[in-house]
Amino acid sequence: MSNDSIPAIDVWCNPFSELGIRTIFTENPEVAFMMGDQWGRHDNMRWHEPDEFVAYMDEVGVRRVCMPSLKMMQYRTRTMLSDLPHEHIAELVASHPDRFVGLAGINPISGMEGVRELERAVRDYGFKGAHVHPFGFGIPLNEREWWPFYTKCAELDVPVIFQAGHSAEFMPSACGKPILLDDIAIWFPELRLVGGHTGWPWTEELIAMAWKHPNVYIAVSGHAPKYWDPKLVQFLNARRRGIGKVMWGTDYPLITHPESLAQIDQLGLKPEARVALLHDTAVQVFKLDEPLIGSDLVATGGESAPKA
């Protein structure tokens, strides 16, 4: 089965709107420097109207995109670099509810008011998950400031997607080490946890967490497929290990959908691994109202570890 025949779901696509692109990219000095000056991607930082973006999705074969109301702090100044309102993402989702999915960004120092805002985003706006960018806050993702939010997500039965691995911005990368998911998964076995950005440079740590815990998954956002760790490709292509545990993401506009899908074509994946990566795993983890394409995936990743 080719990518063209799979209605791909991007579990981490930054909001394409004028406010989203301006807030996260063009007016965010650390992201603009890294993505633009260092990586030469200034031309990607263009905004779109919702109808225009849906037409683009149709053209490139993307069925749905999940967009976070990104909460990112600048570590050096302790000021917010991105504080997108949940309401802005809700407006985008409302324009095309069958194509756009909201993810509620978490500010760990917002306390119980932040927890109530998270609940409103899920209950009132229909958001399908939460989103954590821990680095600028300087708070490792397993620390107590996050736990009220994880508790609420478990109660609401929505997953949390993390930027796991290093931070490309000038922020302490150790806050996102994948091994920190171990503590969360142990205490919240019912909470689905998604380590994004492949966990690089600790990709094997993230693989180990997804292999160990039925409720831990991997998202390949933030890294072009041609740069994925070969061990990750081997894992996501293996039955009884990684098929059903890894899902596609781009971190758009950092990586565009056509380039990512074209590079996935070059990986030589099994048909069932391709379906799981591009569609079925996201449907199951985020509980999207989409029919599954494959027939033998396990929603909780129950085949990821050997049976006793």
C-alpha positions in Angstrom: 0.0 0.0 0.0 1.4 3.4 -1.0 1.3 6.6 1.0 -1.1 8.0 -1.6 -3.8 5.5 -0.6 -3.5 6.2 3.1 -5.4 9.1 4.6 -2.4 10.3 6.7 -2.9 11.9 10.1 -0.2 14.4 11.4 -0.2 14.3 15.2 1.9 17.4 15.5 1.2 20.2 13.0 1.7 23.7 14.4 -1.2 26.1 13.7 -1.0 27.5 10.1 -2.9 30.7 10.9 -1.4 34.2 10.9 -1.4 34.2 14.7 0.1 30.7 14.9 2.9 31.3 12.5 3.7 34.7 13.9 3.7 33.6 17.5 5.6 30.3 17.2 7.9 31.2 14.4 8.4 34.6 13.0 8.3 36.6 16.3 9.8 33.8 18.4 13.5 34.8 18.3 14.9 31.4 19.3 12.7 29.4 16.9 13.2 31.9 14.1 17.0 31.7 14.5 17.2 28.0 14.6 14.6 27.2 11.9 15.4 30.1 9.7 19.0 31.2 10.1 20.4 27.8 11.0 18.3 25.4 8.9 17.3 27.8 6.0 13.6 27.3 6.4 12.4 30.9 6.4 10.3 30.3 3.3 8.2 27.7 5.2 7.0 30.3 7.7 3.9 31.3 5.7 0.4 31.4 7.1 -2.8 30.2 5.5 -6.5 30.6 5.8 -8.3 27.4 6.9 -9.9 26.7 3.5 -6.6 27.2 1.8 -4.8 24.8 4.2 -7.5 22.2 3.7 -7.0 22.4 -0.1 -3.3 21.9 0.5 -4.0 18.9 2.7 -6.2 17.4 0.0 -3.5 18.0 -2.6 -0.8 16.2 -0.5 -2.9 13.4 0.9 -3.3 14.4 4.5 -6.6 13.6 6.2 -6.2 15.3 9.6 -3.7 17.5 11.5 -3.5 17.9 15.3 -2.6 21.4 16.3 -1.4 22.5 19.8 -2.1 25.7 21.6 1.6 25.8 22.2 2.9 27.0 25.6 6.6 27.7 25.5 8.7 29.8 27.9 12.0 31.4 27.1 14.4 30.0 29.7 16.9 32.9 29.8 14.3 35.6 30.4 11.5 33.6 32.1 8.9 35.1 29.7 6.5 33.3 27.5 7.6 32.9 23.9 4.4 31.3 22.8 1.1 31.4 24.7 -1.5 30.6 22.1 -5.0 30.7 23.5 -7.0 27.5 23.4 -9.8 29.6 21.9 -7.7 30.3 18.8 -7.2 26.6 18.1 -10.9 26.0 18.8 -11.8 28.5 16.1 -9.6 26.8 13.6 -11.0 23.4 14.6 -14.6 24.7 14.3 -13.9 25.8 10.7 -13.2 22.2 9.6 -14.0 19.9 12.5 -13.5 16.8 10.3 -9.9 17.9 9.4 -8.4 19.8 12.3 -7.9 18.4 15.8 -7.1 20.5 18.9 -4.4 19.8 21.5 -4.3 21.8 24.7 -0.9 23.3 25.5 0.0 23.0 29.2 1.7 25.8 31.2 2.9 23.9 34.3 3.1 27.1 36.4 -0.5 28.1 35.7 -1.8 25.9 38.6 -5.4 24.9 39.0 -6.6 27.6 36.7 -4.5 26.0 34.0 -6.1 22.6 34.9 -9.6 24.1 34.5 -8.6 25.7 31.2 -7.4 22.2 30.0 -10.7 20.7 31.1 -12.7 23.4 29.2 -10.6 22.8 26.1 -11.5 19.1 26.1 -15.1 19.3 27.3 -16.3 22.5 25.6 -14.0 22.7 22.5 -13.6 19.0 21.8 -9.8 18.9 22.0 -8.5 15.4 21.7 -5.3 15.7 23.8 -2.8 17.8 25.6 0.7 19.0 24.6 3.8 19.6 26.7 6.9 21.6 25.8 8.9 21.4 29.0 12.2 23.0 28.3 11.8 26.7 28.7 10.0 26.2 32.0 13.1 24.4 33.3 10.8 21.7 34.8 11.5 18.1 33.9 8.4 16.4 32.5 8.1 14.1 35.5 8.1 16.8 38.1 5.2 17.6 40.4 4.1 20.8 38.6 2.9 18.7 35.7 1.0 16.1 37.7 -2.3 17.9 38.2 -2.5 18.2 34.4 -1.7 14.5 33.9 -4.3 13.6 36.5 -6.9 15.6 34.6 -5.9 14.1 31.3 -6.3 10.6 32.8 -9.7 11.6 34.1 -10.8 13.0 30.7 -9.3 10.0 28.9 -7.2 12.1 26.5 -3.5 11.5 25.7 -0.5 13.8 26.3 2.0 14.4 23.6 5.5 15.6 24.7 8.4 17.1 23.0 10.8 14.4 24.1 14.6 14.5 23.5 16.6 17.7 23.2 15.5 21.3 22.7 16.8 23.0 19.6 16.1 26.3 21.4 18.5 27.6 24.1 16.8 25.7 26.9 17.9 22.8 29.1 17.4 19.6 27.1 17.5 17.3 30.1 14.0 18.4 31.0 12.7 16.2 28.1 14.8 13.1 28.4 12.6 10.1 27.4 13.5 8.1 30.4 11.4 10.5 32.5 8.3 9.1 30.9 9.0 6.0 33.0 7.7 7.6 36.2 4.6 9.0 34.5 3.7 5.7 32.9 4.1 3.8 36.1 1.8 6.0 38.1 -0.7 6.7 35.3 -1.1 3.4 33.5 -4.4 4.5 32.0 -2.9 7.7 30.6 -1.7 7.5 27.0 1.7 9.1 26.6 3.2 10.1 23.3 6.9 11.0 23.1 7.4 13.3 20.1 10.4 14.3 18.0 11.7 10.7 18.1 13.3 11.4 21.5 16.6 12.3 19.7 19.4 12.1 20.7 18.0 9.6 23.2 15.9 7.7 20.6 16.8 4.3 22.1 15.5 5.5 25.5 12.2 6.4 23.9 12.0 3.1 22.1 12.7 1.4 25.4 9.8 3.2 27.1 7.4 2.4 24.2 8.5 -1.3 24.4 8.1 -1.5 28.1 4.8 0.4 28.7 1.6 -0.4 26.9 0.5 3.2 27.3 3.7 4.9 25.9 3.9 5.7 22.2 6.4 7.5 19.8 5.7 10.3 17.4 8.2 11.0 14.7 7.6 14.8 14.6 10.4 17.3 14.2 12.7 15.0 12.2 12.7 14.3 8.5 12.4 10.6 7.8 15.7 10.4 6.1 17.3 11.3 9.4 15.4 8.8 11.6 17.6 6.6 13.7 17.8 3.2 12.0 16.8 1.5 15.2 13.6 3.5 15.2 12.8 2.4 11.7 13.5 -1.2 12.6 11.2 -0.9 15.7 8.3 0.7 13.9 8.5 -1.9 11.1 8.4 -4.9 13.5 5.3 -6.9 14.5 5.0 -7.6 18.2 7.3 -4.7 18.9 6.7 -1.4 17.1 3.8 -1.7 14.7 1.0 0.1 16.5 3.3 2.1 18.7 4.7 4.8 16.4 2.7 7.6 14.7 3.5 10.2 12.1 4.0 13.9 12.8 5.9 16.7 11.0 6.2 19.7 13.3 4.9 21.7 10.3 6.1 24.1 9.0 9.5 22.9 10.1 9.0 19.9 7.9 6.4 19.9 5.1 4.0 17.1 4.5 5.1 16.3 0.9 8.8 16.0 1.8 8.1 13.8 4.8 5.7 11.4 2.9 8.1 11.2 0.0 11.0 10.2 2.4 8.8 7.6 4.1 8.3 6.0 0.7 12.0 5.3 0.7 12.1 3.4 4.0 10.8 0.1 2.7 8.2 -0.3 5.3 5.8 -3.3 5.5 2.3 -2.4 4.4 0.9 -2.9 7.9 3.7 -0.8 9.4 2.9 2.0 6.9 -0.8 2.0 7.7 -0.1 2.0 11.5 2.4 4.8 11.2 0.4 7.1 9.0 -3.1 6.5 10.2 -4.3 3.7 12.5 -2.1 4.4 15.6 -3.2 8.0 15.7 -6.8 7.1 15.4 -6.5 4.7 18.3 -4.4 6.8 20.6 -6.3 10.1 20.1 -9.7 8.3 19.7 -10.5 10.0 16.4 -13.8 9.3 14.6 -12.0 7.6 11.7 -12.4 4.0 10.5 -9.3 1.9 10.9 -7.6 0.6 7.8 -5.7 -2.3 9.4 -7.4 -5.1 11.2 -4.8 -6.4 13.7 -3.5 -3.5 15.6 -3.9 -3.4 19.4 -5.2 -0.1 20.7 -3.2 -0.1 23.8 0.0 -1.4 22.3 -0.4 -4.8 23.9 1.9 -6.5 21.4 4.8 -4.2 22.1 6.3 -6.4 24.8 6.6 -10.1 25.1 3.9 -11.9 27.1 4.9 -13.5 30.4 
